[in-house]
């Protein structure tokens, strides 16, 4: 990534098939910018726990609104007061800057 703009101030750009996924070394370096997230096999994952189902759903709805605005959507897993988000760029079968942008901006939602 050559852009020095903080991830929380950046916006997602569409990725197309044929674009190479982010290399593992770059992904590991970028992890410092998304505290609380785990680097998995071609995805970023974070688990959240809330007081109750309503609070979990309010969070999910805020993430959904951001995702729609950015055109980059997580896989969302909900279990009563727990939410797991996975970001990956399906079109390139790996990670892209968009995944890290969305992870950083999701961290802002949580506070």
C-alpha positions in Angstrom: 0.0 0.0 0.0 1.5 3.3 -1.0 -1.2 5.6 0.4 -0.3 7.2 3.7 -3.9 8.3 4.4 -5.2 6.6 7.5 -7.4 3.6 6.7 -10.3 5.2 8.6 -10.3 8.1 6.1 -10.0 6.0 2.9 -12.8 4.5 0.8 -13.0 1.1 -0.9 -12.4 0.8 -4.6 -13.8 -2.0 -6.7 -11.6 -5.0 -7.3 -11.9 -7.2 -10.3 -10.9 -10.7 -11.0 -7.3 -10.8 -12.3 -6.2 -8.3 -9.6 -3.6 -10.1 -7.4 -4.5 -10.5 -3.7 -2.4 -8.8 -1.1 0.8 -10.7 -0.3 1.0 -12.3 3.2 3.9 -10.0 4.3 2.0 -6.8 3.5 -1.1 -8.2 5.2 0.9 -9.0 8.4 2.4 -5.4 8.3 -1.1 -3.9 8.0 -2.4 -5.8 11.0 -1.0 -3.0 13.3 -3.6 -0.7 11.8 -6.6 -2.8 12.7 -6.3 -3.7 16.4 -8.6 -6.5 17.6 -8.7 -8.3 14.2 -7.1 -11.6 13.4 -5.4 -12.5 10.2 -6.7 -15.8 8.9 -6.5 -17.8 5.7 -7.2 -15.0 3.2 -9.5 -13.1 5.6 -9.7 -10.7 8.5 -11.9 -11.8 11.5 -13.1 -10.1 14.6 -15.5 -11.3 17.3 -17.7 -8.9 19.2 -19.8 -9.4 22.3 -22.7 -7.1 23.3 -25.1 -6.8 26.2 -28.0 -8.3 24.3 -29.4 -9.2 20.9 -30.8 -5.7 20.3 -27.3 -4.2 20.8 -25.7 -6.8 18.5 -28.3 -6.1 15.8 -27.8 -2.3 16.1 -24.1 -2.9 15.5 -24.7 -5.2 12.6 -27.0 -2.6 11.0 -24.4 0.1 11.3 -21.8 -2.2 9.7 -24.4 -3.0 7.0 -24.9 0.7 6.3 -21.2 1.3 6.0 -20.7 -1.8 3.8 -23.4 -0.7 1.4 -21.9 2.8 1.2 -18.5 1.4 0.5 -19.6 -1.5 -1.7 -17.6 -4.0 0.3 -19.4 -6.5 2.5 -18.4 -8.8 5.3 -19.6 -12.3 6.1 -21.7 -11.7 9.2 -22.3 -14.4 11.8 -24.8 -13.6 14.6 -25.5 -15.6 17.7 -27.7 -13.7 20.2 -25.3 -11.1 21.7 -22.2 -12.2 19.7 -21.2 -11.1 16.2 -18.3 -12.4 14.1 -17.3 -10.4 11.0 -15.0 -11.8 8.3 -13.7 -9.5 5.6 -12.2 -10.9 2.4 -12.3 -9.8 -1.2 -14.1 -12.7 -2.9 -13.4 -11.4 -6.5 -9.7 -11.9 -6.0 -9.9 -14.8 -3.6 -7.8 -13.1 -1.0 -7.2 -9.8 0.9 -7.1 -6.3 -0.5 -6.8 -2.8 0.9 -10.6 -2.8 1.1 -10.6 -5.4 3.8 -8.3 -3.4 6.0 -10.2 -0.2 5.3 -13.5 -1.8 6.3 -11.9 -3.4 9.4 -10.5 0.0 10.5 -13.8 1.7 9.9 -15.7 -1.0 11.7 -13.4 -0.4 14.7 -14.6 3.2 14.7 -18.2 2.0 14.9 -17.3 0.0 18.0 -15.4 2.9 19.5 
